[in-house]
Amino acid sequence: MALLSDHRILVTGVLTDDSLAFGIAKRALEEGATIALSGFGRGTSITRRTAKKLGDVGEIIELDVTSPEQIAVAVDEVTSRFGRLDGLVHAIGYAPPSCLGAGMFAAPFEDVSIAMHASTYSLAALVGAFRSLLQKSEAHGGASVVALDFDSSRAYPMYDWMGVMKAGLESLGRYLAREVGPDHIRVNMLAAGPLRTMAAKSIPGFSLFEDTWDERAPLGWDVHDASAVADTAVALLSPLLRATTASIIHVDGGAHAMG
Ligand SMILES: NC(=O)c1ccc[n+]([C@@H]2O[C@H](COP(=O)([O-])OP(=O)(O)OC[C@H]3O[C@@H](n4cnc5c(N)ncnc54)[C@H](O)[C@@H]3O)[C@@H](O)[C@H]2O)c1
């Protein structure tokens, strides 16, 4: 039987076919899932175009995670489409330019708070809003929330405030896991190594990551190959990892653990 048969999954964060969420959606479909995709603002038309490469995934749900109104409409839409939710993929990150590559003293708090709202708080906003649908999951082991993360145990060059947002996301994931675990909802982080996506290109000096990651990773690392991220997300969404929650699963060739 396919790993995600009978799973109904909402995947956020598909923009282009380089998006990590695109690879995850594609693999989830191959494993028998029924998926819904959300798009953000003006990018929604790009998401619509990208989604055609996945086959029939229904109408793209417009969802700005910083808008409580749009979150409420998205919940109504998923309720009428699916009636329950077995998986939720949070693949969303945004920080104003002052937060990336300019050091820690350039960004005013207003910019940091924008980054926090979109990149960190949004996970709590989504899990809270979709909780009643996730509680209704019929999957063996319950529903699974997967959030895309970048190792926050170290300070990386140029990543600056986004690193702080990811540290917050990791902590938030643990607190959410504690709270929704009794509802049979698990919450895990998938900490990916650097991959060439639209978001990555917006990080000045991204090549600093590219150049060193492959050398530091004992397994090596290819910034153009996101297939292991997609496979791992599918495993996390599936009953195979039904006893795993509040965890950070690193998919980075092992680089994060090397001295
Ligand atoms: N690419 C990498 O190297 C890498 C590594 C580790 C983790 N990640 C994480 O993976 C996730 C996905 O990023 P990606 O690299 O696939 O890039 P991407 O640019 O393809 O995806 C980022 C997504 O965030 C969405 N987004 C931004 N603000 C939003 C908002 N207010 N509401 C809803 N959606 C919003 C964008 O529309 C886009 O779809 C991010 O959390 C990112 O930090 C990326």
The ligand as an SDF file (V2000), in Angstrom:
LIG
                    3D

 44 48  0  0  0  0  0  0  0  0999 V2000
   16.0760   26.7220    0.2540 N   0  0  0  0  0  0  0  0  0  0  0  0
   16.8110   26.4570    1.3000 C   0  0  0  0  0  0  0  0  0  0  0  0
   18.0440   26.4470    1.2650 O   0  0  0  0  0  0  0  0  0  0  0  0
   16.1210   26.1290    2.6060 C   0  0  0  0  0  0  0  0  0  0  0  0
   16.8300   25.3960    3.5710 C   0  0  0  0  0  0  0  0  0  0  0  0
   16.2020   25.1000    4.7760 C   0  0  0  0  0  0  0  0  0  0  0  0
   14.9060   25.5370    4.9920 C   0  0  0  0  0  0  0  0  0  0  0  0
   14.2370   26.2470    4.0280 N   0  0  0  0  0  0  0  0  0  0  0  0
   12.8780   26.6830    4.3180 C   0  0  0  0  0  0  0  0  0  0  0  0
   11.9760   26.0740    3.4320 O   0  0  0  0  0  0  0  0  0  0  0  0
   10.7900   26.8640    3.3940 C   0  0  0  0  0  0  0  0  0  0  0  0
   10.3700   27.0460    1.9510 C   0  0  0  0  0  0  0  0  0  0  0  0
   11.3120   27.8460    1.2760 O   0  0  0  0  0  0  0  0  0  0  0  0
   11.9060   27.4940   -0.1610 P   0  0  0  0  0  0  0  0  0  0  0  0
   13.3820   27.4740   -0.0090 O   0  0  0  0  0  0  0  0  0  0  0  0
   11.2010   26.3510   -0.7640 O   0  0  0  0  0  0  0  0  0  0  0  0
   11.6200   28.8350   -0.9900 O   0  0  0  0  0  0  0  0  0  0  0  0
   10.3300   29.3640   -1.7950 P   0  0  0  0  0  0  0  0  0  0  0  0
   10.6280   30.7890   -2.0980 O   0  0  0  0  0  0  0  0  0  0  0  0
   10.0380   28.4670   -2.9270 O   0  0  0  0  0  0  0  0  0  0  0  0
    9.1620   29.2600   -0.7190 O   0  0  0  0  0  0  0  0  0  0  0  0
    8.9010   30.2380    0.2520 C   0  0  0  0  0  0  0  0  0  0  0  0
    7.4010   30.3460    0.3100 C   0  0  0  0  0  0  0  0  0  0  0  0
    6.9870   31.2120    1.3870 O   0  0  0  0  0  0  0  0  0  0  0  0
    5.8030   31.8190    0.9430 C   0  0  0  0  0  0  0  0  0  0  0  0
    5.4440   32.9620    1.7840 N   0  0  0  0  0  0  0  0  0  0  0  0
    6.2100   34.0350    2.1200 C   0  0  0  0  0  0  0  0  0  0  0  0
    5.4880   34.8770    2.8960 N   0  0  0  0  0  0  0  0  0  0  0  0
    4.2530   34.3130    3.0490 C   0  0  0  0  0  0  0  0  0  0  0  0
    3.0550   34.6870    3.7330 C   0  0  0  0  0  0  0  0  0  0  0  0
    2.9630   35.8310    4.4280 N   0  0  0  0  0  0  0  0  0  0  0  0
    1.9760   33.8480    3.6750 N   0  0  0  0  0  0  0  0  0  0  0  0
    2.0460   32.6980    2.9880 C   0  0  0  0  0  0  0  0  0  0  0  0
    3.1340   32.2800    2.3160 N   0  0  0  0  0  0  0  0  0  0  0  0
    4.2210   33.0900    2.3480 C   0  0  0  0  0  0  0  0  0  0  0  0
    6.1180   32.2050   -0.4920 C   0  0  0  0  0  0  0  0  0  0  0  0
    4.9320   32.4910   -1.2210 O   0  0  0  0  0  0  0  0  0  0  0  0
    6.8020   30.9380   -0.9720 C   0  0  0  0  0  0  0  0  0  0  0  0
    5.8670   30.0300   -1.5030 O   0  0  0  0  0  0  0  0  0  0  0  0
   11.1140   28.1600    4.1350 C   0  0  0  0  0  0  0  0  0  0  0  0
   10.6200   28.0720    5.4630 O   0  0  0  0  0  0  0  0  0  0  0  0
   12.6200   28.1730    4.1440 C   0  0  0  0  0  0  0  0  0  0  0  0
   13.1560   28.9260    5.2020 O   0  0  0  0  0  0  0  0  0  0  0  0
   14.8160   26.5350    2.8410 C   0  0  0  0  0  0  0  0  0  0  0  0
  1  2  1  0
  2  3  2  0
  2  4  1  0
  4  5  1  0
  4 44  2  0
  5  6  2  0
  6  7  1  0
  7  8  2  0
  8  9  1  0
  8 44  1  0
  9 10  1  0
  9 42  1  0
 10 11  1  0
 11 12  1  0
 11 40  1  0
 12 13  1  0
 13 14  1  0
 14 15  2  0
 14 16  1  0
 14 17  1  0
 17 18  1  0
 18 19  2  0
 18 20  1  0
 18 21  1  0
 21 22  1  0
 22 23  1  0
 23 24  1  0
 23 38  1  0
 24 25  1  0
 25 26  1  0
 25 36  1  0
 26 27  1  0
 26 35  1  0
 27 28  2  0
 28 29  1  0
 29 30  1  0
 29 35  2  0
 30 31  1  0
 30 32  2  0
 32 33  1  0
 33 34  2  0
 34 35  1  0
 36 37  1  0
 36 38  1  0
 38 39  1  0
 40 41  1  0
 40 42  1  0
 42 43  1  0
M  CHG  2   8   1  16  -1
M  END
$$$$
